[in-house]
Amino acid sequence: MDDLLTDFIAETRDTLEALAGEIVAWEADPADKARLDAIFRFVHTVKGSCGFLDLPRLGKLSHAAEDCLAEVRSGARTPDAALVSAVLAIIDRIGELTDALEANETLPEGEDEFLVAALAQGPAPTAENHATVSKISVMPSNAPIRTGSRSIRLPVELLDRMMAGVSDMVLARNELSRLLRAGGNSSTTEVAFERLSLCVGEMRDAITRTRMARIEALFSALPRMVRDLSAELGKTVRLEVDGGDVELDREMIEMIRDPLTHIVRNALDHGIETPEQRRQAGKPEVGRLRIGARQSANQILIEVSDDGRGIDAERVVKKAITAGLVTTEQAAAMSWSRKLDLIFEPGLSTADQVTGVSGRGVGMDVVRANIERIGGTVDIESNPGQGLRLSLRVPLTLTIIPALTVSSNGTLFAIPRSAIDELVRPRSDQVRIERLGGELVAFIRGARLPVVDLGRFMELTDEADPSLLVVLRAGGGERYALGVEAVHDHEELVVKPAAPALMASGVYAGTTLPDNSRPMLLLDVAGIAAAANVCRDQAVVEETPVEKRTARAALPTLMFRDLDGVVRGVRLSLVERIEDVATASVVDTGGVQMVPLQGRLTKLHKASALPESERLRLLRLSDGEGAVAYAIDQVIDVVEMRAELAPTTVAGPIAGVVLHEGNPVEMLDAFWLFTHGSTAPAREDSPLCLVADAEDPWAREVLAPLLGAAGYRVMFAGESTDDRVSVVVTSTGHTPEGVDAPVVRLRGTPDHNGDESIYRYDRDGLLSALRRHVAGGK
Amino acid sequence: MALYLIARIDREVVALPATEIGSVVEVDQVAAVPRVPDHVAGLFALRSRVLTVIDTRASLELGTIDRNAAMTAVIVECDGHSYALLVDEVEDVIEAGQPEPCPALLSASWRRAAKGTIRRGEDAILLVDPAVVVAGPEPLAA
């Protein structure tokens, strides 16, 4: 509030000084309409500010004067000498009170009433009144000398000149510094220079600060605006303002004022619903409008969010198609955010009816243009039915920009750091560049970005071979990668506008002179995107699947720590799930460990003895049919790992070794794991195996589980089924009546007795016979 | 009477109004600027100022000035920006009377750039408007 008060005092005093002449002229000719208007405006302004600043005394005085002057203006009263004197007395009083306010003093109260009373319609001024008035109007001359003025008002041009001067000083310092370094100077010169350098730096900071003002100056008008507008629109809105103490370039504040006002108006008019609609939508009747500012790095982020109906991107698209801004085909290929971005296109308004507040089809495009002109960005987030959030990002100042210096083919350029997402080197599987139809495309951790090669774009070379990629935000959420040869430095650059011929190219944002005193151009990140045509169809580009591409070179691999402490990997596609089971549930049968997973005993593979912990972590590996379990210690990560592996010479659970980030990783041999104990579940269409000896415990307890584990459906003689029996197994020689299926006979002894029977513990022989018969039966 | 700077562009001796000229400097190390019209030779740092270097020959469609040799430039201000106009030679500063109308027979680019002629002794010298030179050749009629 202090700042506002200071502003008020300075402004009032300025106007008073300017008004002094007017007052005298008005006194001479009370009928002079122009003078009257000037004085009326003054008291009106004071009255307005007083209400806001909670200055009741000043408010009362100015209100009285305003009323009286309004009557004069409307012709209800003719200004006579008494009235003029009374008004002048009040204006003088305002001056005194303002001085007192600044000096933090209080003036005696009582006399105010006299002044107000003097204004009142009176036939003729009494002598006494006159005396009072004249006495008071003399007072300013005796008023104490203004002490410790806390603020002065300066023309912005003067500030600009100071700023330009300091910028020049910084550059001159840089040049001097370079000369000193080249000249092999003495240490005394160096010390003196350091001191100068420090002073220049401090001065630059101080002058930069003179341009700064609290963003409160921008927010202070909002409560009133929201109140008036919502009353006009018949809505109830609660405004929350946050972060008014964030400092911003004064000029920047002025540049943001209109866009912000527009956004707030839109939120009230189109965003927030009427209390009735809100009640029906199940929302609190009072709408919420939040405006906040905060500094993030070298940018100021201003967010305006409401809990209104949001913007439906589909509706925006329909409007855009109707307005001929996009074709139906283009629209179909657009992502949600891209569609939403259409709101910023000129000539598009989603308001179905034009109201007095907004919705005339101008606006959001102007908002974006204004913000982008000062190097900022506008992002929109919409949650239909829930609300809308607009984020304005603007740089702190207009002139000093933190930038990254890059080069291609020996030419240096600066990129505003605010536009840089990241710097990557295309060398790994995660980050690489591919050529598609002569154009470069970068794959960065699965995302596909168009590449603009700086050297080729700037016509410095025909060959595009970037060694580094600078990922840039072109505004509107679009990104692209700028391929450069080298990145040099990060510095704060004093940026000046470039000549029109340079700006016309659309790819430069300004010129700057770094320490080496070689002029350099600041790149216009969005301009390059437009000139290189990279972001136009990005939404389409992003939606094409990247998995297929990456599959060739690298496979997603689950890395885990095995029970024996070794880091191993298994292709992610094989891992059906990772499960924790009770260690006690592992069944040890004849040296083979099984674990119940999803109601079925599954063969458990492990690299070493099971831990003694209560729980055991398992990978359930599946080839689509059968499944095995693999006990592990812990999962490390899922990574992209190259497909080529150095195979082991011995068959076993390890297929081979893959180098990952320089470390060998053993890969599980899925083939071996599945051939050794995969349990495929019997399915509806699995071959049905009829066991003839229903009464034989061996057939029930030994044979049937074996068949089940091998993937056959098992039924015993005497049970009925509608399905066709594929094969009959018998160990006693009996075959059930009326079953037309091949028969596999088992015998009790290993000795071969001449017939086609199979020894009942010859597992492989039995299974292969079954397979043969089932295949033959079909 | 007014002061004029006499310079040579290609083979033509021209006059520039001295009131519009900041200084005359030797230019070396012009930083090239890609993707701009041909008459923009690049950027040049004069102390802490960055000047846009204009090749006057290219601007008047008379070829280009040899940018490898030491170059002479006339510094002018135009719309708040500083430019260094590369010329082949700066000859003199003279006093001359009011400019007279141009002769009728001039090539198109000279016709655009010349504001009139001034007299140096017996010779008539074309008075060139720096702003036109800065703006460069007119884009081909569409």
Interface residues (C-beta under 8 A of the other chain):
Chain A: S167 D168 M169 V170 L171 A172 E175 T411 F457 M458 E459 L460 K496 P497 A498 A499 P500 A501 L502 A504 S505 V507 Y508 T511 T512 L513 S517 R518 P519 M520 L521 A531
Chain B: Q29 A31 A32 V33 P34 R35 V36 P37 H39 V40 G42 L43 F44 A45 R47 S48 R49 V50 T52 D79 H81 Y83 V134 A135 G136
